[in-house]
């Protein structure tokens, strides 16, 4: 059957339901950022040492890895929308429980629950958007996810600042006898509840409905999304793209039984997910203020640099939105890789000139300090016009319908374990080999990622999901 010319369908409805899905990205960012203002409160409340507090802070990442790995497979069984709803419930439970926790172990449990939600939302939101959006603007809609994540981080920082400003400190009581740091977590209940309620009004992914044999329901969703003629033709295309025996998706589909190897597309997904973290972006997100104070900037200047980095991140994402469906995914990735390699290399050069002052603190000359600052912020722009949003776009659309859930499960697991590894090893780098060597390592990874993209990544711009081969 020949598909009628694409019309773009009910674009306003598709944009609406895609924006609802990206609230998961906002909560992803908020839940990741809210912990920054609560560390002193956690130490005081639970009488924990730095190691215990560090684990409390990092515990969410363990849940993220499990949540991302489980979400892809569970979404193949219960649906994309169902998993987003489950993530919203976990966000609510985590926000409430983290604030009411009476012990460190209880707090860790609720943070891990939040991690499950973040991990699930991180892979399911872009997957859902890819499965409902038209190929002509799918990349732009999926890129909004990264803006939502950054907006969530920023909202958490602003919320924490305002609450502490009202009470005088995160340790002081705010309302109804509860300390301010607890309210910092409870603020998340508002967007999380909004997310849950909004999800009740969006349709299930039509690709999932076809995979599970619910063709009549899938047809009605596709007609609502794309119109009568294009929706009916799309149903036949989706059905034809599945396994010949029409079995339900399973993890073993990732293995090519004929060639007796893992499908190459799975390795590409793992590479994309891993390289996004190996370029060191979370060092800026998680250690930004500490990093700049470490090389001589004042606390207020360091906080201001973080704000500037957030604004530049959103600016980089806007560039990606403008170019992703015109220039394509692959060019943005390798351009970003080369840009990050250069800027990280310049930062490494600047940090290599650092010396110790009388108090044992690292200091940079004025010119080298400006070089490090400029390089780091240009690096943030390159990341957010490329690997930041485009990795999620690619993971959401590059896998064929039959293996999308399983592919996302594997790639998402590697993404979050790489995140955990980079986050935990940076302090070790800092005290053993120094900032210059650490940034040199991230620069090397960025350069290698450019070769990876050029050699192994295939362009997906303008291709329907049913055209993804997954060889």
Secondary structure, DSSP 8 states (H G I E B T S, - for coil): ---------SHHHHHHHHHHHHHHHHHHHHHHHGGGGTHHHHHHHHT--HHHHHHHHHHHHHHHHHHHHHHHHHHHHH-HHHHHHHHHHHHHHHHHHHHH--SHHHHHHHHHHHHHHHHHHHHHHHHHHHHHS-TTTHHHHHHHHHHHHHHHHHHHHHHHHHHHHHHSSTTSEEETTEEHHHHHHHTHHHHHHHHHHHHTTS---HHHHHHTT-HHHHHHHHHHHH-HHHHHHHHHHHHHTS-TT-----GGGGEETTTTEE-HHHHHHHHHHHHHHHT-HHHHHHHHHHHHHHTT--HHHHHHHHHHHHHHHHHHHHHHHHHTTTT-HHHHHHHHHHHHHHHHHHHHHHHHT-EE-TTS-EE--HHHHHHHHHHHHHHHHHHHTTHHHHHHHHHHHSS-GGGHHHHHHHHHHHHHHHHHHHHHHHHHHHHHTHHHHHHHHHHHHHHHHHHHHHHH----TT--GGG----
